[in-house]
Amino acid sequence: MSRLDRKIFLVTERPPLVAGFLQLLHATGWESAFSIVSPLELSNALAIQEPCLVVIDAEPSFDWQELVDLRRHKPDSLFVLWASRVTPDFALAAVEAGVDGLISTKLPLADASQTLVQICQGERCFRFDAEMERQPLGAVRHPSRKPFDASWMFTECAPER
């Protein structure tokens, strides 16, 4: 087992996530202690000098601008979003916010831990389950009440003379 040379924070207000995070850290082979902080305490917790690994529970809504500001103030730290529901808009917002990684809670433990290790080695990784959740389009299509007459599409037309 090895030790990560960063202070580790799990940012959540959901206690059930702690057990899963502990399993994730154990699967990476790290013997590191971690601190649990609420999103409201994160700015104060990051007021330390050493680089950090900040894993943020992305289920409750959070302030994207605050995340951008934290990244700006702690450029030597790594910020990872941990979410079960990943939509295309969410993934795009994560890229635009400059996070170092996005890990789905639905990934197998071995895949999630390998992704976390890659992020800590300097790679920018976004891993989520194969079926990205799609949000419905603005307009809902309703089938026509009249049957579609396709016969006109297959008739031969002679050019006009």
C-alpha atoms as an extended CHARMM CRD file, in Angstrom:
* protein
*
       161  EXT
         1         1  MET       CA              0.0000000000        0.0000000000        0.0000000000  PROA      1               0.0000000000
         2         2  SER       CA              1.1300000000        3.5210000000       -0.6120000000  PROA      2               0.0000000000
         3         3  ARG       CA              0.3340000000        6.9500000000        0.6560000000  PROA      3               0.0000000000
         4         4  LEU       CA             -0.9670000000        9.8600000000       -1.3730000000  PROA      4               0.0000000000
         5         5  ASP       CA              1.0080000000       13.0750000000       -0.8180000000  PROA      5               0.0000000000
         6         6  ARG       CA             -2.1080000000       15.2230000000       -0.6910000000  PROA      6               0.0000000000
         7         7  LYS       CA             -4.6290000000       16.0850000000        1.9650000000  PROA      7               0.0000000000
         8         8  ILE       CA             -7.8790000000       14.3550000000        0.9780000000  PROA      8               0.0000000000
         9         9  PHE       CA            -11.3000000000       15.9200000000        1.4040000000  PROA      9               0.0000000000
        10        10  LEU       CA            -14.6900000000       14.3830000000        0.7240000000  PROA      10              0.0000000000
        11        11  VAL       CA            -17.1930000000       17.1900000000        0.2890000000  PROA      11              0.0000000000
        12        12  THR       CA            -20.6660000000       15.9190000000        1.1040000000  PROA      12              0.0000000000
        13        13  GLU       CA            -23.6790000000       16.3120000000        3.3120000000  PROA      13              0.0000000000
        14        14  ARG       CA            -24.7480000000       12.6950000000        2.7610000000  PROA      14              0.0000000000
        15        15  PRO       CA            -23.2620000000       10.3320000000        5.3720000000  PROA      15              0.0000000000
        16        16  PRO       CA            -24.0050000000        7.1410000000        3.3860000000  PROA      16              0.0000000000
        17        17  LEU       CA            -21.3850000000        8.1900000000        0.8150000000  PROA      17              0.0000000000
        18        18  VAL       CA            -18.5730000000        7.9450000000        3.3550000000  PROA      18              0.0000000000
        19        19  ALA       CA            -18.5210000000        4.1250000000        3.3250000000  PROA      19              0.0000000000
        20        20  GLY       CA            -18.3290000000        4.0620000000       -0.4740000000  PROA      20              0.0000000000
        21        21  PHE       CA            -15.5510000000        6.6440000000       -0.4650000000  PROA      21              0.0000000000
        22        22  LEU       CA            -13.6020000000        4.6240000000        2.0910000000  PROA      22              0.0000000000
        23        23  GLN       CA            -13.9070000000        1.5810000000       -0.1910000000  PROA      23              0.0000000000
        24        24  LEU       CA            -12.7330000000        3.6810000000       -3.1340000000  PROA      24              0.0000000000
        25        25  LEU       CA             -9.6400000000        4.8710000000       -1.2510000000  PROA      25              0.0000000000
        26        26  HSD       CA             -8.8830000000        1.3470000000       -0.0670000000  PROA      26              0.0000000000
        27        27  ALA       CA             -9.1610000000        0.0510000000       -3.6610000000  PROA      27              0.0000000000
        28        28  THR       CA             -6.5470000000        2.6080000000       -4.7780000000  PROA      28              0.0000000000
        29        29  GLY       CA             -4.1140000000        1.1460000000       -2.2540000000  PROA      29              0.0000000000
        30        30  TRP       CA             -3.7470000000        4.4160000000       -0.3590000000  PROA      30              0.0000000000
        31        31  GLU       CA             -3.4670000000        4.3780000000        3.4150000000  PROA      31              0.0000000000
        32        32  SER       CA             -4.5090000000        7.9870000000        3.6370000000  PROA      32              0.0000000000
        33        33  ALA       CA             -6.8110000000        9.5310000000        6.1660000000  PROA      33              0.0000000000
        34        34  PHE       CA             -9.4050000000       11.9070000000        4.8060000000  PROA      34              0.0000000000
        35        35  SER       CA            -11.5770000000       14.7020000000        6.1110000000  PROA      35              0.0000000000
        36        36  ILE       CA            -15.2730000000       15.0720000000        5.5110000000  PROA      36              0.0000000000
        37        37  VAL       CA            -16.4240000000       18.6500000000        5.0180000000  PROA      37              0.0000000000
        38        38  SER       CA            -19.7340000000       20.1830000000        4.0750000000  PROA      38              0.0000000000
        39        39  PRO       CA            -19.8570000000       22.3620000000        0.9640000000  PROA      39              0.0000000000
        40        40  LEU       CA            -20.2360000000       25.4150000000        3.2190000000  PROA      40              0.0000000000
        41        41  GLU       CA            -16.9730000000       24.6120000000        5.0490000000  PROA      41              0.0000000000
        42        42  LEU       CA            -14.9040000000       23.8500000000        1.9530000000  PROA      42              0.0000000000
        43        43  SER       CA            -13.3760000000       27.2960000000        1.4630000000  PROA      43              0.0000000000
        44        44  ASN       CA            -12.1150000000       27.3470000000        5.0490000000  PROA      44              0.0000000000
        45        45  ALA       CA            -10.8560000000       23.7670000000        4.8480000000  PROA      45              0.0000000000
        46        46  LEU       CA             -8.7970000000       24.6020000000        1.7500000000  PROA      46              0.0000000000
        47        47  ALA       CA             -7.0360000000       27.4940000000        3.4650000000  PROA      47              0.0000000000
        48        48  ILE       CA             -4.0580000000       25.1860000000        4.1260000000  PROA      48              0.0000000000
        49        49  GLN       CA             -0.7530000000       25.3450000000        2.2350000000  PROA      49              0.0000000000
        50        50  GLU       CA             -0.4480000000       21.7230000000        1.1260000000  PROA      50              0.0000000000
        51        51  PRO       CA             -1.9640000000       20.4270000000       -2.1280000000  PROA      51              0.0000000000
        52        52  CYS       CA             -5.2710000000       18.6300000000       -1.7820000000  PROA      52              0.0000000000
        53        53  LEU       CA             -7.4300000000       16.0380000000       -3.4600000000  PROA      53              0.0000000000
        54        54  VAL       CA            -10.9800000000       17.3350000000       -3.2310000000  PROA      54              0.0000000000
        55        55  VAL       CA            -13.7040000000       14.8400000000       -4.1340000000  PROA      55              0.0000000000
        56        56  ILE       CA            -17.0470000000       16.5960000000       -4.3300000000  PROA      56              0.0000000000
        57        57  ASP       CA            -20.3910000000       14.8370000000       -4.0030000000  PROA      57              0.0000000000
        58        58  ALA       CA            -22.0990000000       16.2950000000       -7.0450000000  PROA      58              0.0000000000
        59        59  GLU       CA            -25.5930000000       15.0450000000       -6.2800000000  PROA      59              0.0000000000
        60        60  PRO       CA            -26.9420000000       18.0760000000       -4.4850000000  PROA      60              0.0000000000
        61        61  SER       CA            -26.7320000000       21.2020000000       -6.5430000000  PROA      61              0.0000000000
        62        62  PHE       CA            -23.6430000000       23.2660000000       -5.9960000000  PROA      62              0.0000000000
        63        63  ASP       CA            -22.3060000000       26.5700000000       -7.1920000000  PROA      63              0.0000000000
        64        64  TRP       CA            -20.2110000000       26.1310000000      -10.3510000000  PROA      64              0.0000000000
        65        65  GLN       CA            -18.7240000000       29.6080000000       -9.9630000000  PROA      65              0.0000000000
        66        66  GLU       CA            -17.5650000000       28.7720000000       -6.4410000000  PROA      66              0.0000000000
        67        67  LEU       CA            -15.8400000000       25.6880000000       -7.8390000000  PROA      67              0.0000000000
        68        68  VAL       CA            -14.0790000000       27.8060000000      -10.4800000000  PROA      68              0.0000000000
        69        69  ASP       CA            -12.9610000000       30.2390000000       -7.7560000000  PROA      69              0.0000000000
        70        70  LEU       CA            -11.6580000000       27.4120000000       -5.5510000000  PROA      70              0.0000000000
        71        71  ARG       CA             -9.6780000000       26.0160000000       -8.4940000000  PROA      71              0.0000000000
        72        72  ARG       CA             -8.1820000000       29.4470000000       -9.0700000000  PROA      72              0.0000000000
        73        73  HSD       CA             -7.1300000000       29.7940000000       -5.3970000000  PROA      73              0.0000000000
        74        74  LYS       CA             -5.7860000000       26.2210000000       -5.1080000000  PROA      74              0.0000000000
        75        75  PRO       CA             -4.1660000000       25.5130000000       -8.5070000000  PROA      75              0.0000000000
        76        76  ASP       CA             -1.9530000000       22.8000000000       -6.9960000000  PROA      76              0.0000000000
        77        77  SER       CA             -5.0100000000       20.8530000000       -5.8060000000  PROA      77              0.0000000000
        78        78  LEU       CA             -7.0910000000       18.3260000000       -7.7040000000  PROA      78              0.0000000000
        79        79  PHE       CA            -10.8690000000       18.6520000000       -7.8930000000  PROA      79              0.0000000000
        80        80  VAL       CA            -12.9530000000       15.5910000000       -8.7470000000  PROA      80              0.0000000000
        81        81  LEU       CA            -16.7260000000       15.4090000000       -9.0670000000  PROA      81              0.0000000000
        82        82  TRP       CA            -18.3300000000       12.1850000000       -7.8350000000  PROA      82              0.0000000000
        83        83  ALA       CA            -21.8440000000       11.7330000000       -9.2040000000  PROA      83              0.0000000000
        84        84  SER       CA            -24.3580000000        9.0120000000       -9.9500000000  PROA      84              0.0000000000
        85        85  ARG       CA            -26.3270000000       11.0370000000      -12.4800000000  PROA      85              0.0000000000
        86        86  VAL       CA            -24.2620000000       12.4060000000      -15.3560000000  PROA      86              0.0000000000
        87        87  THR       CA            -26.0050000000       14.2460000000      -18.1620000000  PROA      87              0.0000000000
        88        88  PRO       CA            -24.3510000000       15.7820000000      -21.2240000000  PROA      88              0.0000000000
        89        89  ASP       CA            -24.9610000000       19.2670000000      -19.7750000000  PROA      89              0.0000000000
        90        90  PHE       CA            -23.4000000000       18.2680000000      -16.4620000000  PROA      90              0.0000000000
        91        91  ALA       CA            -20.3170000000       16.8100000000      -18.1700000000  PROA      91              0.0000000000
        92        92  LEU       CA            -19.9210000000       19.9660000000      -20.2600000000  PROA      92              0.0000000000
        93        93  ALA       CA            -20.2450000000       22.1920000000      -17.1850000000  PROA      93              0.0000000000
        94        94  ALA       CA            -17.5670000000       20.0840000000      -15.4530000000  PROA      94              0.0000000000
        95        95  VAL       CA            -15.1900000000       20.5690000000      -18.3840000000  PROA      95              0.0000000000
        96        96  GLU       CA            -15.8790000000       24.3120000000      -18.4690000000  PROA      96              0.0000000000
        97        97  ALA       CA            -15.3060000000       24.5800000000      -14.7060000000  PROA      97              0.0000000000
        98        98  GLY       CA            -11.8930000000       23.0100000000      -15.1760000000  PROA      98              0.0000000000
        99        99  VAL       CA            -12.2940000000       20.0600000000      -12.8310000000  PROA      99              0.0000000000
       100       100  ASP       CA             -9.5850000000       17.4250000000      -12.9640000000  PROA      100             0.0000000000
       101       101  GLY       CA            -11.9720000000       14.5260000000      -13.0750000000  PROA      101             0.0000000000
       102       102  LEU       CA            -15.4870000000       13.2100000000      -13.0330000000  PROA      102             0.0000000000
       103       103  ILE       CA            -16.1840000000        9.7510000000      -11.6490000000  PROA      103             0.0000000000
       104       104  SER       CA            -19.5700000000        8.0620000000      -11.6680000000  PROA      104             0.0000000000
       105       105  THR       CA            -20.6150000000        6.3110000000       -8.4840000000  PROA      105             0.0000000000
       106       106  LYS       CA            -22.0970000000        3.6390000000      -10.7790000000  PROA      106             0.0000000000
       107       107  LEU       CA            -18.6790000000        2.5400000000      -12.0760000000  PROA      107             0.0000000000
       108       108  PRO       CA            -17.2820000000       -0.7540000000      -10.8330000000  PROA      108             0.0000000000
       109       109  LEU       CA            -14.9540000000       -0.1500000000       -7.8810000000  PROA      109             0.0000000000
       110       110  ALA       CA            -11.8530000000       -1.2650000000       -9.8130000000  PROA      110             0.0000000000
       111       111  ASP       CA            -12.5850000000        1.1910000000      -12.6550000000  PROA      111             0.0000000000
       112       112  ALA       CA            -13.3640000000        4.0570000000      -10.2850000000  PROA      112             0.0000000000
       113       113  SER       CA            -10.1980000000        3.5050000000       -8.2390000000  PROA      113             0.0000000000
       114       114  GLN       CA             -8.0300000000        3.2740000000      -11.3680000000  PROA      114             0.0000000000
       115       115  THR       CA             -9.5570000000        6.5150000000      -12.6260000000  PROA      115             0.0000000000
       116       116  LEU       CA             -8.8200000000        8.2460000000       -9.3150000000  PROA      116             0.0000000000
       117       117  VAL       CA             -5.2080000000        7.0640000000       -9.4650000000  PROA      117             0.0000000000
       118       118  GLN       CA             -4.8900000000        8.3720000000      -13.0320000000  PROA      118             0.0000000000
       119       119  ILE       CA             -6.2520000000       11.7520000000      -11.9590000000  PROA      119             0.0000000000
       120       120  CYS       CA             -3.7170000000       11.9230000000       -9.1210000000  PROA      120             0.0000000000
       121       121  GLN       CA             -0.9670000000       11.1280000000      -11.6290000000  PROA      121             0.0000000000
       122       122  GLY       CA             -1.8900000000       14.2310000000      -13.6110000000  PROA      122             0.0000000000
       123       123  GLU       CA             -4.3990000000       12.9120000000      -16.1360000000  PROA      123             0.0000000000
       124       124  ARG       CA             -7.7300000000       14.6010000000      -16.6590000000  PROA      124             0.0000000000
       125       125  CYS       CA            -10.2960000000       11.7840000000      -16.6060000000  PROA      125             0.0000000000
       126       126  PHE       CA            -14.0450000000       11.7650000000      -17.0160000000  PROA      126             0.0000000000
       127       127  ARG       CA            -15.4900000000        8.2870000000      -16.4240000000  PROA      127             0.0000000000
       128       128  PHE       CA            -19.1320000000        7.4590000000      -16.1480000000  PROA      128             0.0000000000
       129       129  ASP       CA            -21.3930000000        4.5460000000      -16.9600000000  PROA      129             0.0000000000
       130       130  ALA       CA            -21.9340000000        3.7930000000      -20.6170000000  PROA      130             0.0000000000
       131       131  GLU       CA            -25.5040000000        5.0040000000      -20.6170000000  PROA      131             0.0000000000
       132       132  MET       CA            -25.2100000000        8.7420000000      -20.0520000000  PROA      132             0.0000000000
       133       133  GLU       CA            -28.5460000000        9.9740000000      -18.8150000000  PROA      133             0.0000000000
       134       134  ARG       CA            -30.2380000000       12.0420000000      -21.4510000000  PROA      134             0.0000000000
       135       135  GLN       CA            -32.6590000000       14.8030000000      -20.7260000000  PROA      135             0.0000000000
       136       136  PRO       CA            -35.7320000000       14.9670000000      -22.9280000000  PROA      136             0.0000000000
       137       137  LEU       CA            -35.7040000000       17.4980000000      -25.7220000000  PROA      137             0.0000000000
       138       138  GLY       CA            -37.8350000000       20.5960000000      -25.3340000000  PROA      138             0.0000000000
       139       139  ALA       CA            -40.5010000000       19.4800000000      -27.7700000000  PROA      139             0.0000000000
       140       140  VAL       CA            -42.2030000000       16.1270000000      -27.4550000000  PROA      140             0.0000000000
       141       141  ARG       CA            -43.0570000000       14.4500000000      -30.7520000000  PROA      141             0.0000000000
       142       142  HSD       CA            -46.5210000000       13.0180000000      -31.0780000000  PROA      142             0.0000000000
       143       143  PRO       CA            -47.3460000000       10.5270000000      -33.7970000000  PROA      143             0.0000000000
       144       144  SER       CA            -49.6580000000       11.8350000000      -36.4970000000  PROA      144             0.0000000000
       145       145  ARG       CA            -53.2800000000       10.8390000000      -36.1520000000  PROA      145             0.0000000000
       146       146  LYS       CA            -53.5650000000       10.3270000000      -39.9280000000  PROA      146             0.0000000000
       147       147  PRO       CA            -51.6680000000        7.4810000000      -41.5550000000  PROA      147             0.0000000000
       148       148  PHE       CA            -48.7670000000        8.6630000000      -43.6940000000  PROA      148             0.0000000000
       149       149  ASP       CA            -49.2630000000        8.1200000000      -47.4400000000  PROA      149             0.0000000000
       150       150  ALA       CA            -45.8500000000        7.1760000000      -48.7770000000  PROA      150             0.0000000000
       151       151  SER       CA            -47.0840000000        6.1100000000      -52.2000000000  PROA      151             0.0000000000
       152       152  TRP       CA            -46.3210000000        9.5210000000      -53.7180000000  PROA      152             0.0000000000
       153       153  MET       CA            -42.6490000000        9.0230000000      -52.8210000000  PROA      153             0.0000000000
       154       154  PHE       CA            -42.3370000000        5.9670000000      -55.0210000000  PROA      154             0.0000000000
       155       155  THR       CA            -44.2140000000        7.0430000000      -58.1510000000  PROA      155             0.0000000000
       156       156  GLU       CA            -42.1760000000        7.7530000000      -61.2310000000  PROA      156             0.0000000000
       157       157  CYS       CA            -42.3180000000       11.2850000000      -62.4480000000  PROA      157             0.0000000000
       158       158  ALA       CA            -41.7370000000       12.2070000000      -66.0620000000  PROA      158             0.0000000000
       159       159  PRO       CA            -40.0880000000       15.5720000000      -66.6920000000  PROA      159             0.0000000000
       160       160  GLU       CA            -42.4160000000       18.2300000000      -68.0510000000  PROA      160             0.0000000000
       161       161  ARG       CA            -42.0160000000       19.1380000000      -71.6920000000  PROA      161             0.0000000000
